[in-house]
Amino acid sequence: MRWSGLLWFMLVGCHSDKLFMDSGATLDDLAAASDVDRDGVPSSEDCDDEDAAAFPGATEVCDGVDNDCDGEVDEGLAFTAYADADGDGFGDPSSAVEVCALQADQVLDDTDCDDADPLIHPGLEDPCDGIDNDCDLLIDEDGDGQIWYLDLDGDGHGDLDSATTGCSEEPPEGFVALSDDCDDENDQIYPGAPERCDSLDNDCNGFIDDGVTTTWYRDLDGDGAGDSSVPLEGCDPTAGYVDNSADCDDTDPSISPWSPEVCNGIDDDCDGYADEADALDAGTWYADGDGDGFGDPDGLRTACVAPAGYTSVGGDCNDLDSAIHPDAAEVCNGVDDDCDALIDADDDDVSGTVSFFADSDGDGYGSEVVVVEACEAPSGYVLDDSDCDDLDSEVNPAAIEVCNGIDDDCDALVDAVDDGVADATTYYIDADGDGFGAITYTEISCDVPAGYVLDDTDCDDLDAGVNPEALEVCNGIDDDCDGDVSWQEEDPDGDGIPACLESLWLESSRTYHNDPTRSATYGSLEAAVLLSDYGVESESAELYSSTISSELLNGYGILVIYGQGYDGPLSADEQAALEEWVFDGGRLFYLGGWGGSSTCAMVSSLPDEFGIGCASSSYTWSGTSSLSSTHPVADGVSTIIGLGGELWTVSEPATTLATTSGWPTVVISEHGAGRIVGLSDEWPMYNRETSSSYDIGAQDNELLIDNIWGWLSEVEL
């Protein structure tokens, strides 16, 4: 550093006066303030004042220099690299160096186990070549070699936990291919080895001594037979135990399978039965089928106690007849009664004879008048003495009693007095004399009793008007005994009056026409009075506010409708309800009335099945209509007076009773069980005095209305 002193001298020599003059500093102060590398940091603070790139606060770069003067070189910038001599991308872990940049023969990996061979590094297959190709410390694990298992006991079965791999087809010494040994220190234990009773799992199936132990049974009484309820599993016999469970009482040595059976109520030989027939002291018994105390010598049986139906005495010659046995008395019956081989008269001990009765008519029944005593029946004699007429073969106790004035069956009862008479007839009481009887009282007789008939179908034998041929009428009674009454005879609205005796009048929407409660003009009180003569009560409702429905109709037997054009047509539901009601027996009186531009609106909407339709919406006819029919509605009526009405067409089943100018004015129709009357002009229905010509009192109008009510209220249900 000699040059620095010279430089200092030169600086001082050249500028000393001024330097000292300006600052007043000493030489030491000047030396401290020097910055040789001119990096802005005094030499006293700079770690290397000869390197302008090294000073406190400088940025550290990877150049082997302490750029920031913190005492550390390249901190946080260098990294570890490994030599890759074979160029396989895997480095030698023993060649670690710290570098700022990788060289061409360096890598970051340190897992190569042979950096001189590019074919040896992690990730390769490890075939059978004796080399650890994949650097996993295992050799040839990916090769086609065999896994072998250590076989310490040499039984051909190896230990699963002691495996090795070999590329040879032959196992290494002491190794085998199987790994299923459960004890590799005992050559008597391996899969398939015979199980022995040694408290070991010889066959490696997880069970010890399975199938080779013996079940021993306690022999408490020492008779050689064991108790099945006290078993013991073991390999060797145990004192007090035997190898069978045949004892049925292990507390008694005299009871065992090899003990003799005796009659003592005990199962001595343990066969499940006590005192059977082979007991040493069993007795001999004879079958006594007839219960006479003597048995069949061929029906022997041994037993400790007499079996049911057996006896200790034999000698019976007919064990099916209790009257035949050695102690029986011989009688006349063609049988060896006392079993001495002698029958009837051949036996000196025979006693008793039989009475036989003469059967003169050969019907098998004898007369008690002629009798003989004998062992066998003489010709023409029988044992029976019950014939009441032994001269007539058709009269005897077996004959059938018939209506002939004779006691045919000999029971002292003749003809119908005998309950067994065959051809008597059952007659039924006819209390009301209508020709139909009731089953309440009957008479079985050969002749018709007074007050009885053959018929039994009367359902009310106290009312002559009630019988199967009676007309069903509106009275709430099953008049014709068919088991039922019509809905019209019921009281659906609960007012105490059956439907067939109630009528409903539906008023027009514009007037009080057809109101049965009014006597004023256009009222129909007079017509309703005529209807009441037939026992029918009338009610009214407003047509335009009452929907014609099954619920409405089923409370009435007669319906009166005044159908003005103003009221419009019936709906489909109303048509269906009206048709169903009429078909089931309802009675309809339909009045055609003009009104509005659609005069025929309602009659046009009547069900087609009624046969009444509209021909024109004009009401052109008026005046007098002539009736020319024998129908009850027209009976006695020659003409009716009207003001004018709708022009109708008529088809089956409707029939025209009156016309005016060829147009129908009075029409009747029977649809199903119901009746329909159509009047195309309403005027004949009004009260008297409403008009000088057109009202219910004019000419035959009143008679017509009366006939209509009579026909509609004639309820043949």
C-alpha positions in Angstrom: 0.0 0.0 0.0 3.0 2.2 -0.5 1.2 4.1 -3.3 -1.6 5.1 -0.9 1.0 6.9 1.3 2.4 8.7 -1.6 -1.2 9.5 -2.7 -1.9 10.8 0.7 1.3 12.9 0.6 0.4 14.3 -2.7 -3.1 15.2 -1.6 -1.9 16.7 1.6 0.9 18.6 -0.2 -1.3 20.0 -2.8 -4.2 20.9 -0.7 -3.0 20.9 2.9 -3.4 24.6 3.3 -6.8 24.7 2.0 -7.9 21.4 3.7 -6.7 22.4 7.1 -7.9 25.9 6.5 -11.4 24.9 5.5 -12.2 22.1 7.9 -9.8 22.4 10.8 -9.8 18.5 10.8 -6.8 16.4 11.9 -5.1 13.7 9.9 -6.9 11.0 11.8 -10.2 12.6 10.9 -9.3 12.5 7.3 -8.3 8.9 7.4 -11.6 7.9 9.0 -13.6 9.7 6.4 -11.9 8.0 3.4 -14.1 5.8 0.9 -11.6 4.0 -1.3 -14.2 2.2 -3.5 -16.3 5.3 -3.6 -19.5 3.3 -2.9 -20.7 6.0 -0.5 -19.8 4.0 2.6 -16.7 5.0 4.7 -14.0 2.5 5.0 -14.7 2.2 8.7 -18.1 0.8 7.9 -17.5 -1.0 4.6 -16.6 -4.7 4.8 -14.7 -4.4 1.6 -13.8 -0.8 0.7 -12.0 -2.0 -2.4 -15.2 -3.5 -3.9 -17.9 -0.9 -4.7 -20.5 -3.8 -5.0 -20.0 -4.8 -1.3 -21.3 -2.5 1.4 -24.0 -2.6 4.1 -27.5 -2.6 2.5 -26.3 -3.8 -0.8 -28.4 -6.5 -2.5 -27.0 -10.0 -1.9 -26.3 -11.9 -5.2 -25.1 -15.4 -5.8 -21.4 -14.5 -6.6 -19.4 -16.0 -3.6 -19.2 -12.5 -2.0 -20.7 -11.0 1.2 -22.4 -8.3 -0.8 -24.5 -6.9 2.1 -21.8 -7.1 4.7 -23.9 -9.2 7.1 -21.2 -11.9 7.5 -22.9 -14.4 5.3 -22.2 -15.3 1.6 -25.0 -15.9 -0.9 -27.5 -16.5 1.9 -30.9 -17.9 0.6 -29.6 -18.0 -3.0 -27.5 -21.2 -3.2 -28.9 -24.7 -3.4 -27.7 -28.3 -3.2 -26.8 -30.1 -6.5 -25.8 -33.7 -7.1 -23.5 -35.1 -9.7 -25.2 -37.1 -12.5 -22.3 -38.9 -14.1 -24.3 -41.4 -16.1 -26.8 -38.8 -17.4 -29.9 -40.7 -16.4 -31.5 -37.7 -14.5 -30.8 -39.2 -11.1 -27.9 -37.9 -8.9 -25.3 -39.5 -6.7 -26.3 -38.7 -3.1 -22.6 -38.7 -2.0 -21.8 -35.8 -4.4 -23.7 -32.9 -2.8 -22.4 -29.4 -3.5 -24.0 -25.9 -2.9 -24.3 -24.0 -6.2 -26.1 -20.9 -7.5 -26.8 -22.6 -10.8 -26.9 -26.2 -12.1 -24.0 -27.4 -14.2 -24.6 -29.7 -17.2 -23.6 -32.8 -15.1 -25.7 -31.8 -12.0 -29.2 -32.6 -11.0 -31.4 -31.9 -7.9 -32.2 -35.6 -7.4 -30.1 -37.7 -5.1 -31.7 -41.2 -5.4 -29.4 -42.9 -7.9 -27.8 -46.0 -6.4 -25.3 -46.5 -9.3 -24.3 -43.2 -11.0 -22.1 -45.0 -13.4 -24.9 -47.0 -15.1 -27.8 -45.1 -16.8 -29.9 -48.3 -16.7 -30.0 -48.3 -12.9 -32.2 -45.7 -11.2 -35.6 -45.4 -9.4 -38.7 -46.1 -11.5 -37.3 -48.9 -13.6 -38.6 -52.5 -13.7 -36.5 -54.9 -11.6 -36.3 -58.1 -13.7 -34.5 -61.3 -12.8 -30.9 -60.2 -13.3 -29.5 -60.2 -9.8 -29.3 -56.3 -9.7 -31.3 -53.7 -7.8 -32.4 -51.9 -11.0 -34.9 -49.6 -9.3 -32.8 -48.7 -6.3 -35.4 -49.9 -3.8 -32.9 -52.2 -1.9 -34.8 -55.2 -3.3 -33.4 -57.4 -6.0 -35.4 -58.9 -8.9 -38.8 -58.2 -7.3 -40.4 -57.3 -10.6 -39.0 -60.4 -12.4 -40.8 -63.6 -13.3 -39.3 -65.4 -10.3 -41.2 -67.4 -7.7 -42.0 -66.3 -4.1 -40.7 -69.0 -1.7 -41.6 -69.5 1.9 -39.4 -70.8 4.7 -40.3 -74.4 5.8 -38.5 -74.9 9.1 -40.2 -78.2 10.0 -39.8 -79.7 6.5 -43.5 -80.7 6.2 -43.8 -79.1 2.7 -45.8 -76.1 4.0 -44.1 -72.7 4.6 -44.5 -69.7 6.9 -46.4 -66.8 5.2 -44.3 -64.3 7.2 -40.9 -65.7 6.0 -40.9 -65.1 2.3 -38.2 -64.7 -0.3 -38.1 -64.2 -4.0 -36.0 -66.2 -6.5 -35.7 -66.3 -10.2 -34.8 -69.9 -10.2 -37.5 -72.6 -10.8 -36.2 -74.5 -7.9 -36.7 -73.1 -4.3 -33.8 -72.2 -2.2 -32.7 -74.7 0.4 -35.3 -74.9 3.2 -38.0 -73.0 1.2 -41.2 -74.2 -0.4 -44.0 -72.7 -2.6 -46.9 -73.1 -0.1 -47.4 -70.5 2.7 -50.3 -72.2 4.6 -48.5 -73.7 7.6 -50.0 -72.6 10.9 -47.1 -74.0 13.0 -43.8 -74.2 11.0 -41.9 -75.6 14.0 -44.0 -78.9 14.1 -43.9 -81.2 11.1 -47.1 -82.9 12.3 -49.1 -79.7 11.9 -50.0 -78.5 8.4 -53.1 -78.2 6.2 -54.4 -81.7 5.4 -52.6 -83.4 8.2 -54.8 -85.9 10.1 -56.4 -84.4 13.2 -55.3 -86.2 16.3 -56.6 -86.0 19.8 -53.7 -84.0 21.2 -55.1 -80.5 21.9 -53.5 -79.1 18.7 -54.9 -77.9 15.5 -53.2 -80.5 13.4 -54.9 -79.7 10.1 -54.7 -75.9 10.4 -58.5 -75.4 10.0 -58.8 -73.2 13.1 -60.3 -75.9 15.3 -58.5 -78.1 17.9 -59.2 -81.8 18.0 -62.3 -81.4 15.8 -63.9 -84.7 14.9 -61.5 -86.9 16.8 -62.6 -86.5 20.4 -64.8 -89.1 22.1 -68.0 -88.2 23.9 -68.1 -89.9 27.3 -71.1 -90.1 29.6 -71.3 -90.3 33.3 -72.1 -93.8 34.7 -73.2 -92.9 38.3 -74.6 -96.3 39.2 -71.7 -98.3 37.6 -73.9 -100.5 35.4 -71.9 -99.8 32.2 -74.6 -97.5 30.7 -74.1 -93.7 30.7 -76.4 -90.7 31.4 -77.0 -88.8 28.1 -77.6 -85.6 30.1 -74.0 -85.5 31.5 -71.6 -85.7 28.5 -67.9 -85.1 28.6 -65.7 -84.5 25.5 -62.2 -86.0 25.7 -59.5 -88.0 24.1 -59.1 -90.6 26.8 -61.6 -92.4 29.1 -62.3 -90.7 32.4 -63.0 -92.5 35.6 -66.8 -92.8 36.2 -67.6 -92.3 32.5 -68.4 -94.7 29.7 -68.7 -94.4 25.9 -72.5 -94.8 25.6 -75.6 -92.8 26.8 -78.0 -95.7 26.9 -79.0 -95.6 30.6 -82.5 -94.3 31.3 -81.9 -94.2 35.1 -78.3 -93.7 36.1 -79.2 -94.0 39.8 -80.3 -97.6 39.7 -77.8 -100.3 38.5 -80.6 -102.7 37.9 -81.9 -100.5 35.1 -79.9 -100.6 31.9 -80.3 -101.7 28.3 -79.0 -105.1 29.2 -81.2 -105.6 32.2 -84.2 -108.1 31.9 -87.7 -106.6 31.8 -90.0 -107.6 34.7 -93.5 -106.7 35.6 -92.9 -103.8 38.0 -94.1 -100.7 36.2 -90.5 -99.7 35.4 -88.7 -99.6 32.0 -86.0 -102.0 33.2 -84.3 -102.5 29.8 -84.4 -98.8 28.8 -86.2 -99.4 25.5 -88.9 -96.8 26.2 -91.5 -99.2 27.3 -92.4 -100.6 30.8 -93.7 -104.1 31.4 -93.9 -105.1 27.8 -95.0 -108.5 26.6 -91.5 -110.1 26.8 -91.2 -109.4 30.6 -89.9 -112.4 32.5 -93.0 -112.8 34.6 -95.6 -111.7 32.0 -98.9 -113.6 32.0 -100.9 -115.2 29.2 -104.2 -113.6 28.2 -107.0 -114.5 25.7 -108.8 -112.0 23.4 -112.4 -111.5 24.7 -114.0 -109.7 21.8 -117.6 -110.0 23.0 -116.8 -109.2 26.7 -118.4 -112.4 28.1 -115.4 -113.2 30.3 -114.2 -116.1 28.1 -111.4 -115.6 25.5 -110.6 -117.0 22.1 -108.0 -119.8 22.6 -106.4 -118.7 19.3 -106.1 -115.1 20.4 -103.2 -115.4 22.8 -101.2 -112.5 24.1 -98.6 -112.1 26.9 -98.5 -109.1 29.1 -97.9 -108.0 32.7 -101.5 -106.7 33.0 -104.5 -107.9 31.2 -104.9 -105.8 28.1 -108.2 -104.2 27.4 -110.5 -106.8 25.8 -108.5 -109.7 27.1 -109.3 -112.3 29.9 -107.3 -115.0 31.7 -109.9 -117.7 30.8 -110.0 -119.3 27.3 -112.5 -121.7 25.8 -114.9 -119.3 23.9 -116.1 -120.9 20.7 -117.6 -117.7 19.3 -115.8 -114.6 20.6 -118.1 -112.3 18.5 -121.2 -113.2 20.5 -121.3 -112.6 24.3 -124.2 -115.0 24.6 -122.0 -117.9 23.5 -119.4 -119.2 26.0 -118.8 -122.3 28.1 -121.1 -121.0 31.0 -124.0 -120.1 28.7 -127.3 -122.0 28.6 -128.1 -123.9 25.4 -131.2 -122.6 23.8 -133.1 -123.2 20.6 -131.3 -121.0 18.2 -129.3 -123.2 15.9 -126.1 -122.2 17.7 -123.8 -124.1 20.1 -124.4 -121.7 22.9 -122.4 -123.5 25.6 -119.4 -124.4 23.4 -119.8 -128.1 23.9 -120.1 -128.9 20.2 -123.8 -129.7 20.5 -126.5 -127.5 19.0 -130.1 -127.1 20.1 -131.9 -130.4 20.4 -128.7 -132.4 20.1 -127.7 -130.9 23.5 -129.5 -132.5 26.4 -129.2 -129.2 28.3 -131.2 -127.2 25.8 -133.8 -125.0 27.4 -136.4 -122.6 26.2 -138.2 -122.6 22.9 -139.4 -119.9 20.5 -143.0 -118.8 19.7 -143.8 -118.8 16.0 -146.9 -117.2 14.5 -148.9 -118.2 11.5 -148.3 -115.9 8.4 -151.4 -116.8 6.2 -151.0 -114.0 3.7 -147.2 -114.5 3.3 -146.3 -110.9 4.0 -143.7 -111.8 6.6 -145.9 -110.7 9.5 -147.8 -113.3 11.6 -151.1 -113.2 13.5 -151.0 -113.6 17.3 -154.1 -115.8 17.0 -152.2 -118.8 15.7 -149.0 -119.6 17.6 -146.7 -122.7 18.1 -143.6 -123.2 20.3 -140.5 -124.7 18.5 -136.7 -124.3 18.0 -137.2 -123.7 14.3 -139.9 -121.9 12.5 -142.4 -124.4 10.9 -143.4 -123.7 7.3 -145.9 -120.7 7.1 -144.9 -119.4 10.5 -142.8 -116.4 11.5 -141.5 -114.9 14.7 -143.6 -111.6 14.3 -147.1 -111.4 15.6 -148.0 -107.8 14.6 -150.1 -108.4 11.5 -153.6 -106.8 12.0 -155.1 -108.5 9.0 -153.3 -111.8 8.1 -155.6 -112.3 5.1 -154.4 -109.2 3.2 -150.7 -109.1 2.3 -150.8 -105.4 1.7 -151.8 -104.8 5.3 -148.9 -105.1 7.8 -146.7 -103.0 10.0 -144.3 -102.3 7.1 -147.0 -101.1 4.7 -147.5 -97.5 3.8 -150.6 -95.7 5.2 -152.7 -94.3 2.3 -156.0 -92.6 2.1 -158.3 -95.6 1.7 -160.2 -96.0 5.0 -158.0 -98.9 6.1 -155.3 -99.1 8.9 -152.7 -100.2 6.3 -149.7 -100.1 8.7 -151.4 -101.7 11.7 -150.8 -98.8 14.1 -154.5 -98.4 14.9 -154.6 -95.1 13.0 -156.5 -94.7 9.8 -155.8 -92.4 6.9 -154.9 -88.8 7.8 -155.1 -89.5 11.5 -151.9 -91.4 11.0 -148.9 -89.0 10.7 -147.3 -91.4 8.3 -150.0 -91.3 5.7 -148.4 -91.1 2.3 -150.9 -89.5 0.0 -152.6 -87.0 2.4 -152.5 -83.4 1.3 -151.4 -80.3 3.2 -154.1 -77.6 3.3 -153.6 -74.0 4.4 -156.1 -71.9 6.3 -158.0 -69.2 4.3 -159.3 -67.0 7.0 -160.3 -64.1 4.7 -161.9 -66.4 2.1 -160.0 -64.9 -0.8 -158.9 -68.3 -2.1 -155.4 -67.9 -0.9 -154.1 -69.6 2.3 -151.5 -68.7 4.9 -148.8 -71.0 6.3 -149.8 -70.0 9.9 -152.3 -72.9 10.2 -152.2 -76.1 8.2 -154.2 -79.3 8.0 -153.0 -82.6 6.6 -156.0 -84.4 5.4 -157.3 -86.8 2.7 -160.1 -84.4 2.1 -160.3 -80.6 1.9 -161.1 -79.3 5.4 -163.6 -76.4 5.6 -161.9 -73.0 5.5 -158.7 -74.4 4.0 -157.2 -74.3 0.5 -154.2 -75.8 -1.2 -152.5 -72.4 -1.7 -150.1 -71.0 0.9 -149.1 -67.6 -0.7 -151.4 -65.2 1.2 -149.3 -62.6 3.0 -152.3 -61.2 5.0 -155.0 -63.8 5.6 -157.1 -61.4 7.5 -157.6 -59.1 4.5 -159.3 -60.5 1.4 -158.0 -57.6 -0.6 -154.4 -58.7 -0.1 -153.3 -61.7 -2.0 -151.0 -62.6 -4.9 -153.8 -61.8 -7.5 -154.8 -58.5 -5.9 -154.1 -55.2 -7.6 -151.2 -53.2 -6.0 -152.7 -49.8 -5.1 -151.6 -46.7 -3.3 -152.0 -47.7 0.4 -148.5 -48.5 1.7 -149.5 -52.2 1.8 -148.0 -55.1 -0.2 -151.4 -55.9 -1.8 -150.1 -58.5 -4.3 -147.8 -60.3 -1.8 -144.7 -59.9 -3.9 -142.6 -59.0 -0.9 -142.3 -55.3 -1.9 -144.2 -52.0 -2.3 -143.5 -49.4 -4.9 -141.6 -46.2 -4.1 -144.8 -44.4 -4.6 -146.3 -46.1 -1.6 -143.4 -44.9 0.6 -143.2 -41.5 2.3 -139.8 -40.1 1.3 -140.5 -36.6 2.6 -141.8 -37.9 5.9 -145.1 -36.0 5.9 -147.2 -39.1 6.6 -148.6 -39.2 3.1 -147.3 -41.7 0.5 -145.9 -40.2 -2.7 -148.7 -41.6 -4.8 -151.2 -39.5 -2.8 -149.3 -36.2 -3.3 -149.2 -34.0 -6.4 -146.8 -31.2 -7.3 -147.9 -28.3 -9.5 -145.1 -26.3 -11.1 -146.2 -22.7 -11.8 -145.3 -20.6 -14.8 -142.6 -17.9 -14.6 -145.0 -15.1 -15.7 -148.3 -15.8 -14.0 -150.0 -17.8 -11.4 -151.3 -20.2 -14.0 -151.6 -23.7 -12.6 -151.4 -22.6 -8.9 -153.7 -25.1 -7.0 -154.0 -22.8 -4.1 -155.6 -19.9 -6.0 -159.2 -19.4 -6.9 -158.6 -16.1 -8.8 -158.1 -15.8 -12.5 -155.7 -18.4 -13.9 -155.7 -20.3 -10.6 -156.4 -24.0 -10.6 -158.0 -24.5 -7.2 -161.1 -26.0 -8.7 -159.0 -28.6 -10.6 -157.1 -29.4 -7.4 -160.4 -29.9 -5.5 -161.4 -32.5 -8.2 -158.0 -34.2 -7.6 -158.6 -34.3 -3.8 -161.7 -36.3 -4.5 -159.3 -39.1 -5.3 -157.5 -38.7 -2.1 -154.6 -36.8 -3.6 -153.2 -33.7 -1.9 -151.6 -30.8 -3.9 -148.6 -28.6 -3.4 -147.2 -25.9 -5.6 -143.7 -24.7 -6.5 -142.3 -22.1 -9.0 -141.1 -23.8 -12.1 -138.5 -21.2 -12.8 -136.8 -21.6 -9.4 -137.2 -25.3 -8.9 -134.9 -27.7 -10.7 -136.6 -30.9 -11.7 -134.6 -33.6 -10.1 -134.9 -37.1 -8.7 -134.8 -35.6 -5.2 -137.8 -33.3 -6.0 -139.9 -35.9 -7.9 -139.5 -38.9 -5.6 -141.8 -37.3 -3.1 -144.8 -37.1 -5.5 -146.9 -39.5 -7.5 -148.5 -36.8 -9.8 -146.7 -33.9 -11.4 -148.5 -31.0 -13.2 -146.4 -28.8 -15.4 -147.6 -25.6 -17.2 -144.9 -25.2 -19.7 -144.8 -21.6 -21.1 -142.3 -20.5 -23.7 -141.0 -18.0 -21.2 -139.8 -20.8 -19.0 -137.5 -22.1 -21.7 -136.5 -25.8 -22.3 -135.7 -28.4 -19.7 -132.0 -29.1 -19.1 -130.6 -32.5 -20.0 -130.4 -33.4 -16.3 -134.1 -32.4 -15.9 -135.1 -34.5 -18.9 -133.3 -37.5 -17.6 -134.8 -37.2 -14.0 -138.3 -36.6 -15.5 -138.1 -39.7 -17.8 -136.7 -41.9 -15.0 -139.5 -40.8 -12.6 -142.3 -41.4 -15.2 -140.8 -44.8 -16.3 -140.8 -45.9 -12.7 -144.5 -45.1 -12.2 -144.8 -41.4 -11.9 -147.9 -39.7 -13.4 -147.4 -36.5 -15.5 -150.0 -33.9 -16.6 -148.3 -31.5 -19.1 -150.1 -28.3 -20.1 -148.8 -26.5 -23.2 -149.0 -22.8 -22.8 -147.9 -20.0 -25.2 -145.6 -17.3 -24.2 -142.6 -15.5 -25.6 -141.1 -16.1 -29.0 -140.3 -19.7 -28.3 -143.8 -21.0 -27.5 -142.8 -24.6 -27.8 -139.5 -24.3 -25.9 -140.5 -26.6 -23.1 -142.6 -29.2 -24.9 -139.8 -29.5 -27.4 -137.5 -30.5 -24.6 -139.7 -33.2 -23.1 -137.9 -36.6 -23.3 -138.4 -38.1 -26.8 -139.6 -41.4 -25.2 -142.9 -39.6 -24.2 -143.9 -39.2 -27.8 -145.0 -35.6 -27.6 -143.2 -32.9 -29.7 -143.7 -29.5 -31.1 -144.7 -29.0 -34.8 -144.7 -25.2 -34.8 -144.1 -22.3 -32.5 -147.3 -20.6 -33.6 -150.5 -21.2 -31.6 -153.1 -21.1 -34.3 -156.0 -23.3 -33.2 -158.8 -22.3 -30.9 -162.4 -23.1 -30.2 -163.9 -26.6 -29.8 -162.0 -29.9 -29.8 -163.8 -33.2 -30.3 -163.0 -36.3 -28.4 -163.5 -39.6 -30.1 -162.0 -42.4 -28.0 -163.0 -45.1 -25.6 -160.0 -44.3 -23.3 -161.0 -43.4 -19.7 -159.7 -39.8 -20.2 -162.3 -39.3 -23.0 -165.1 -41.3 -21.3 -168.3 -39.2 -21.6 -166.6 -36.2 -23.0 -167.7 -35.1 -26.5 -166.2 -31.6 -26.8 -163.9 -29.3 -24.8 -163.5 -25.6 -25.2 -160.1 -23.9 -25.4 -158.7 -20.5 -26.2 -155.8 -21.8 -28.3 -152.6 -23.7 -27.8 -149.4 -25.2 -29.2 -149.3 -27.2 -32.3 -147.9 -30.7 -31.4 -146.7 -33.8 -33.1 -147.5 -37.2 -31.6 -145.5 -40.5 -31.9 -145.3 -43.8 -30.2 -146.1 -44.4 -27.4 -148.4 -41.3 -27.3 -152.0 -41.5 -28.6 -154.2 -38.5 -29.6 -157.7 -38.4 -28.0 -158.8 -35.0 -29.3 -157.9 -32.7 -32.2 -158.8 -29.3 -33.5 -158.3 -28.6 -37.2 -156.2 -31.8 -37.3 -153.8 -30.7 -34.5 -153.6 -32.8 -31.3 -155.2 -31.2 -28.2 -155.5 -34.1 -25.8 -152.7 -36.7 -25.8 -152.1 -39.7 -23.5 -149.0 -41.8 -23.3 -147.8 -44.7 -21.1 -144.1 -44.8 -20.7 -142.8 -47.7 -18.7 -145.0 -48.0 -15.5 -145.9 -44.3 -15.7 -148.8 -42.4 -17.4 -148.7 -39.0 -19.2 -151.6 -36.7 -20.2 -150.8 -33.8 -22.5 -153.2 -30.9 -22.9 -152.0 -28.4 -25.6 -154.2 -25.6 -24.2 -154.2 -24.6 -20.5 -157.6 -22.9 -20.4 -159.8 -26.0 -19.4 -157.8 -26.1 -16.2 -158.8 -22.7 -14.8 -161.4 -22.0 -12.1 -165.0 -21.5 -12.9 -166.2 -18.1 -14.0 -162.7 -17.0 -15.3 -164.3 -16.8 -18.8 -167.7 -17.2 -20.2 -166.5 -19.9 -22.5 -163.0 -21.1 -21.7 -162.7 -22.5 -18.1 -163.2 -25.6 -16.1 -166.9 -25.2 -15.9 -167.5 -24.8 -19.7 -169.3 -27.6 -21.4 -167.3 -30.9 -20.9 -164.2 -29.3 -19.5 -164.9 -30.3 -16.0 -165.6 -33.9 -16.9 -162.4 -34.0 -18.9 -160.4 -32.8 -16.0 -162.2 -35.2 -13.7 -161.4 -38.1 -16.1 -157.7 -37.0 -16.3 -157.4 -37.1 -12.5 -159.2 -40.4 -12.3 -156.8 -42.0 -14.8 -153.7 -40.4 -13.3 -154.6 -41.3 -9.8 -155.6 -44.9 -10.6 -152.3 -46.3 -9.3 -151.8 -49.9 -10.3 -148.3 -50.3 -8.8 
